[in-house]
Amino acid sequence: MTRRLLAIALVAGCTNTFAPDPAVLGDWEVTFDTLSKGSLTPNPVIVTVGLNQNGYTATIPNLIWNDPAAGGAVFDSGPGVAVQGSTLAFRLFVGPTNSENCRWVLFGGQLNATKDSVPAGEVNVYDPASDTAAACFGRGSAMLVKQ
């Protein structure tokens, strides 16, 4: 359900009506807890939310998913961010030269009332063409704190 919420937020963030929320701009420290499969590094990471004429921008460092059973993945392309109501969500894809099956990493969740943290966020590593039983599916919790 949360993965679907994050995906909806990422799609909704691409609409033509844009009223930026200055509270979400800036640096966010993201800490990933243990995943159901593998781990993400580096951990923690700093993600930067910016703004341009088209909407929000995200600067996300490359993330490496270490999972010997599934082969792992390097997420290094297509950084994105969406803010929809009180949901803050980020995405990163594997690059076009990578052959990993796990195509996306999504992380984020519900902002707190002061919009300076996501205390109970979620992270998902998966291929949107597969279901959650796929070998590459990994889920865990994440905490995001505005710096």
N, C-alpha and C positions, 0 to 999 in steps of 0.2 A: 504494500500500500504506500509506504513512504517513498519507495523508488518511483512509483507512478506519480506521486506528488512532486518529486524533484523533477521528473521528466516534463510534467505539465508546466511547472514553473519555468523551465528552460525554454519551452516553446512559447509560453505566454510572454516571456521577456522579449520576444521578437516582434511584438505588435507595433503598429505605427504611432499609437498614442504614447507619449513618453513624458513623464513628469519625474525627474530624478529626485531621489531621496538623499540629501547630502550626508545624512547620518551613516550611510553605508560606505561612503567613499573613504579611501585610505588603505592602510595595511591591516591585515587580519592574520593572526597567528593560528594555524590549524594544527591540532594534535590528533593523530589517529590512534585509537586504542587497538587492541588485538582484533584481527579479522577472523572470520570463520575459516578462511583458508589464506595462508600466506601473510605477508606484511607489506606495508608501503614505506618506502624510504625516499628522500630523507624525511625524518619525523622528529620534531615539528617542521613545518614550512611556513614561509610568509607569502601570503597571496595579496596582491594589490588590486583594489577596485578603483578604476578611473572612469572618466567620462569623455565622450567625444560627441560629435554632431549626430551620431546614429544611436547613442545610448550608452549603456555601461560597457566598460572594457575590463578584462581581467588579465593580470600578469601572474602566471602560475609556473613555478619551476617544474622541470621534468620530474615525474614521479616514477619510481620503479616498484613494480609489484613482484615480490619474491615469493614464489610458490613452486617448489621443486616438482610437485605432483602435476601441476597444470602447465608448467613451463615458464610461468611469469610473463611479464609484459613491461614495455617502456612506454609510458604515456608522455608524449612530447609535442602534441599538435592540437590545434583548434581550441585554445582556452576560451572559456565562456563563463558568463555570470548572468544570473537572472534574479531580479527582486520582484516578487509578486506579493503584495500585502505584507505580511510579516514573515515570508519565506525568503531565505537567501540560499541560493544554490550555485555551485560551480561544477564545471565539466572539463575534462581533458580526454583527448583521443590518443590512440596509438598513431604513429606517423605512417604515411603511405608506403614507406620502404620496409616497415615491420610486417612480419607474417604471423604475429600472435593472433589467437582467436578472441581474446578478451579485448574488445574494442574501446570500452569506455571506463572511466572512473568518474563517479558523481559523488559530491559531498556537500553537505549543508543541512539546513533544517529551519526551525522556527526561531526567529530573533526574540530576545527577551524584550521587556517593555521599554527599556532605554536604548534599544538597538545597538548595544555595544558587545553583545555576545550571543552565541548559539550554544547554550549549555548542554543540550541533549541532542546533538546532531547525529547524522548517519553518513556512512561512506559505503558505496557499492562499487565493486569491480565486476563488470559483466559485458556480455555481447548482447545488444538489444535484439538480435535475431534469434537468440536462444532463450530458453526458459530458465528459471532459477535452479534447475537441477543440473545445468550445464557444468562441466568440469571447471570452468574458469570463474564461476560465480563465487564471490567473496563478499561478506557483509560484516560491518562492524560499527562502532560508534566513533564520533568525532566531536571535538570541542573547538569552537571558533571564538577567538577573543580579539576585539579591535585593539590595535596598538596605539 
